[in-house]
Amino acid sequence: MAGSYRKLFIGAIVALAVVLNLAGCSSQEGQADKAQTNASGKGNTAANGKESEAAKTRKVKDEFGEVDIPANPKRIAGVYVEDYLVALGVTPIVQWYHPNWGKQDYLGLNVPNFDITGSLEALIQANPELIIVDGSVDKAKYEQYSKIAPTYRLPEAILQNPEEILKTIADVVNLKNKGDEVIALYAKKVADVKEKLTRSVVGQTVAVLRLNIADKTLALFGIENRYTGNIYKEMGLTPHPFARDMKEFQAILSEEKIPELNAEHIIIFPSSGTWTSKENQEALKVLETPLWKSLPAVKKGNVYVADRTYWQSGAITANMMKMDDLLKWFVK
């Protein structure tokens, strides 16, 4: 009997040892699993944090209502507002293009063209995170863009004010400080140019014309024109009475009116292409007619041929380039 109890006792000890050992292993594995889970969880939290950061949106109000846009967009398409993006140090992922008018070559962008007269395929392939559009986009077109990516349409009320446009776009792309910096530089340049122009051409009238290549007509741009009106309103040049009294953005000058355009200075650019484009040469013959040559500005040699790509734009970068032209032409 004693031997049996002894065997049972030893067996119990062994069994207990095995149980304790297994429990220890299980505990270590559990701790290891927990540690691994914690480590994995921590990694996932970081990854999720990045994803969450990328996925963050904010609500803003545009011309057509409220829209959720990325808080920090990286891939931005600015349809005809590329100038403002470039001024903010942002390279847009596509560039606005029209077969008849070309693109804003003065920006020197090396990105795919987006033909606004064609399909949206080029825009879709560019995979934008955010699309910003100007006043040329109506509600129907806005809805189409919105199916590709969150779309912000500039408010109608600011379309005549390049500084407000820049300020708004800077806020939309989360670059407010950079926007303030650019606006300050712009305002300083405007003040400097205005001071120099008012001293050099004070009281002398200026007219801005566009030679329409297709129909060989001359269009006069008024003071309300969003492309060139700022040379009068901001920079102090004196508009010819025709331009001063116009309510329209532009108007075709009839042959009867052309002789009455007695401005002391005329700025002119073609509606498309350049002054050397082969397809423009026939239209340029308008500037060889007796009617044109009879104008006071032509007789005095005060006609200034301008680069269409930025003179037919009212954006920040374009305006600063126009200022450089005005200083070159008028300040001796």
C-alpha positions in Angstrom: 0.0 0.0 0.0 2.8 2.4 0.9 4.5 1.7 -2.4 1.2 2.4 -4.2 0.8 5.8 -2.4 4.4 6.6 -3.2 3.8 6.0 -6.9 0.6 8.0 -6.9 2.4 10.9 -5.2 5.2 10.9 -7.7 2.8 10.7 -10.6 0.8 13.6 -9.2 4.0 15.7 -8.9 4.9 14.9 -12.5 1.4 15.7 -13.7 1.4 19.0 -11.8 4.8 19.9 -13.3 3.5 19.2 -16.8 0.4 21.3 -16.2 2.5 24.2 -14.8 4.9 24.0 -17.8 2.0 24.0 -20.2 0.5 27.0 -18.5 3.8 28.8 -18.5 4.1 28.2 -22.2 0.6 29.3 -22.8 1.2 32.5 -20.8 4.4 33.3 -22.7 2.7 32.6 -26.0 -0.2 34.8 -24.9 2.2 37.6 -23.9 4.0 37.2 -27.2 0.7 37.3 -29.1 -0.4 40.3 -27.1 2.9 42.0 -27.8 2.7 41.2 -31.4 -0.9 42.4 -31.5 0.1 45.6 -29.8 3.0 46.1 -32.2 0.8 45.3 -35.1 -2.0 47.5 -33.7 0.4 50.4 -33.3 1.7 50.0 -36.8 -1.9 49.9 -38.1 -2.8 52.9 -36.1 0.1 54.8 -37.8 -0.9 53.6 -41.2 -4.6 54.4 -40.5 -3.4 57.8 -39.3 -1.8 58.4 -42.7 -4.9 57.1 -44.5 -7.1 59.3 -42.3 -4.9 62.3 -42.9 -5.1 61.7 -46.6 -8.9 61.1 -46.4 -9.6 64.2 -44.4 -12.1 66.6 -46.0 -13.6 70.0 -45.2 -16.7 71.7 -46.4 -16.5 74.9 -48.4 -19.0 77.1 -50.2 -18.7 77.8 -53.9 -20.9 79.3 -56.5 -23.3 76.4 -56.6 -23.5 75.5 -52.9 -21.4 73.5 -50.4 -18.9 70.9 -51.4 -16.6 68.6 -49.5 -13.0 69.0 -50.7 -9.7 67.3 -49.6 -8.1 69.2 -46.7 -4.7 68.9 -48.3 -5.1 68.2 -52.0 -2.0 67.3 -54.0 -3.3 66.4 -57.4 -5.1 69.5 -58.5 -6.7 70.3 -61.9 -7.3 74.1 -62.3 -9.4 74.6 -65.5 -8.3 78.0 -66.8 -7.0 79.0 -63.3 -3.6 77.4 -63.7 -2.1 80.9 -63.5 -3.1 81.2 -59.9 -1.9 77.8 -59.0 1.5 78.5 -60.5 1.6 81.8 -58.5 1.1 79.7 -55.4 3.9 77.3 -56.3 1.5 74.5 -57.3 1.9 72.6 -60.6 -1.5 71.6 -61.9 -1.8 68.1 -63.3 -3.3 69.2 -66.6 -3.5 72.4 -68.6 -6.5 74.1 -70.1 -6.5 74.0 -73.9 -8.8 75.2 -76.7 -8.2 74.3 -80.3 -8.9 77.8 -81.5 -7.2 79.7 -78.7 -4.4 77.4 -77.7 -3.3 77.5 -74.1 -1.5 79.8 -71.6 2.0 79.3 -73.0 3.5 82.0 -70.8 3.2 79.6 -67.8 5.7 77.2 -69.3 3.9 74.1 -68.0 5.0 70.7 -69.0 1.8 68.8 -68.2 -0.8 67.0 -70.4 -3.3 69.3 -72.2 -7.0 69.1 -71.4 -9.0 70.0 -74.4 -12.2 71.6 -73.0 -14.0 71.1 -76.3 -13.5 67.4 -76.3 -14.2 64.5 -73.9 -13.4 64.4 -70.3 -11.1 61.4 -70.8 -7.9 63.4 -70.4 -9.1 64.8 -67.1 -10.2 61.4 -65.9 -6.9 59.8 -66.7 -5.1 62.6 -64.8 -6.8 61.3 -61.6 -7.3 64.6 -59.8 -8.1 64.9 -56.1 -9.6 68.3 -56.6 -10.8 70.3 -59.6 -11.1 74.1 -59.6 -13.0 75.9 -62.3 -13.8 79.5 -63.2 -16.9 81.3 -64.5 -16.9 79.5 -67.9 -18.3 76.4 -66.2 -22.1 76.3 -65.8 -24.1 74.1 -63.5 -24.4 71.3 -66.0 -20.6 71.2 -66.7 -20.0 71.5 -63.0 -22.0 68.3 -62.4 -19.9 66.5 -65.0 -16.7 67.6 -63.3 -18.0 66.6 -59.9 -18.4 63.0 -61.0 -14.6 62.9 -61.6 -13.5 64.6 -58.4 -14.6 67.1 -55.8 -15.1 70.4 -57.8 -14.9 74.0 -56.6 -16.4 76.6 -58.8 -15.2 80.2 -58.2 -18.0 82.5 -57.0 -19.4 84.8 -59.7 -18.9 87.8 -57.4 -15.1 87.6 -57.4 -14.4 86.8 -61.1 -13.5 90.4 -61.8 -11.0 90.6 -59.0 -7.7 88.7 -59.5 -6.6 89.2 -55.9 -9.8 87.8 -54.5 -9.5 84.9 -56.9 -6.0 84.2 -55.7 -7.0 84.5 -52.1 -9.9 82.1 -52.6 -7.9 79.5 -54.4 -5.1 79.7 -51.8 -7.7 78.9 -49.2 -9.2 76.0 -51.2 -5.8 74.4 -51.6 -4.8 75.1 -48.0 -2.0 77.6 -48.9 -3.4 80.7 -47.3 -0.1 82.1 -46.0 1.5 81.7 -49.5 -1.6 83.5 -51.0 -1.2 86.4 -48.6 2.5 86.6 -49.6 1.7 86.7 -53.3 -1.0 89.2 -52.9 1.3 91.5 -51.0 3.9 91.3 -53.7 1.3 91.9 -56.4 -0.1 95.0 -54.6 3.4 96.4 -54.2 4.1 96.0 -57.9 0.8 97.5 -58.9 1.5 100.6 -56.7 5.0 100.9 -58.2 3.9 100.6 -61.8 1.0 103.0 -61.3 3.2 105.6 -59.9 5.6 105.4 -62.8 2.9 105.2 -65.5 1.0 108.2 -64.1 4.2 110.3 -64.4 5.1 109.2 -67.9 1.7 109.0 -69.7 -0.5 111.2 -67.6 -3.6 112.3 -69.4 -2.7 110.3 -72.6 -5.5 107.9 -73.7 -5.0 104.2 -74.3 -7.0 101.7 -76.2 -6.7 97.9 -76.2 -7.6 96.1 -79.4 -7.8 92.5 -80.4 -7.5 91.6 -84.1 -10.0 88.8 -84.7 -8.3 86.5 -87.1 -11.3 84.6 -88.3 -13.4 87.6 -89.5 -10.6 90.2 -89.8 -12.3 92.7 -87.4 -11.0 94.8 -84.6 -12.5 94.4 -81.1 -12.1 97.2 -78.6 -11.8 96.0 -74.9 -13.6 98.2 -72.4 -12.7 99.1 -68.8 -15.0 96.2 -67.5 -13.1 93.6 -69.5 -11.7 91.0 -67.1 -8.5 90.6 -69.1 -7.4 94.2 -69.6 -9.6 96.4 -67.5 -7.1 96.4 -64.7 -4.6 98.5 -66.7 -7.1 101.4 -66.2 -8.6 100.5 -62.8 -5.4 99.4 -61.0 -2.6 100.9 -63.0 -4.0 104.4 -63.7 -3.9 104.5 -67.4 -6.5 106.7 -69.1 -9.0 104.8 -71.3 -10.1 106.2 -74.6 -13.7 107.5 -74.3 -14.9 104.5 -76.3 -13.4 102.1 -73.8 -14.4 104.3 -70.8 -18.1 104.4 -71.7 -18.5 100.8 -72.7 -20.7 98.6 -70.6 -19.8 95.5 -72.6 -16.5 93.6 -72.1 -15.7 94.2 -75.7 -17.2 95.5 -78.9 -16.4 95.2 -82.6 -15.3 98.5 -84.1 -17.2 99.3 -87.3 -15.4 100.8 -90.3 -17.2 104.1 -89.5 -16.0 104.1 -85.9 -12.3 103.2 -86.5 -11.4 106.7 -87.7 -12.8 108.1 -84.4 -10.4 105.9 -82.4 -8.0 108.8 -81.7 -6.2 107.3 -78.7 -2.6 108.4 -78.3 -1.6 104.8 -77.6 -2.9 101.5 -78.9 -2.1 98.0 -77.6 -3.1 95.2 -79.9 -2.9 91.4 -80.0 -4.3 88.6 -82.2 -7.3 86.5 -81.2 -5.3 83.3 -81.7 -1.8 82.2 -82.5 1.0 84.6 -82.7 2.1 87.6 -84.9 4.2 85.2 -87.0 1.7 82.3 -87.3 1.2 81.5 -91.0 -2.6 81.3 -90.7 -2.7 84.9 -89.3 -0.9 86.6 -92.1 -4.0 87.3 -94.2 -5.8 88.9 -91.2 -2.8 91.1 -90.5 -3.4 92.9 -93.7 -6.0 94.9 -91.8 -3.1 96.7 -90.2 -1.9 97.8 -93.7 -5.1 99.5 -94.8 -5.3 103.4 -95.2 -8.1 103.3 -92.5 -5.7 101.8 -89.9 -2.7 104.0 -91.0 -4.8 107.1 -90.6 -5.1 106.7 -86.8 -3.0 109.1 -84.6 -1.4 106.4 -82.6 -0.3 104.6 -85.8 1.1 107.8 -87.3 3.1 108.5 -84.1 4.4 105.0 -83.8 2.5 104.4 -80.6 1.2 101.0 -81.4 2.4 98.1 -79.2 2.0 94.5 -80.3 1.3 92.3 -77.4 1.6 88.6 -76.6 -2.0 87.2 -76.7 -1.3 84.4 -74.2 -1.1 86.7 -71.2 -2.8 89.9 -72.5 -5.9 87.8 -73.0 -5.8 86.7 -69.4 -6.6 88.6 -66.2 -4.9 86.3 -63.8 -2.1 87.3 -61.3 0.9 86.1 -63.2 -0.4 87.4 -66.5 -1.1 90.8 -64.9 2.4 91.1 -63.6 3.7 90.3 -67.1 1.5 93.0 -68.5 2.9 95.4 -66.0 6.4 94.6 -67.3 5.2 95.4 -70.8 3.7 98.7 -69.8 6.9 99.8 -68.1 8.8 98.8 -71.2 6.5 100.6 -73.6 5.6 103.8 -71.6 8.4 104.5 -69.1 11.5 105.8 -70.8 
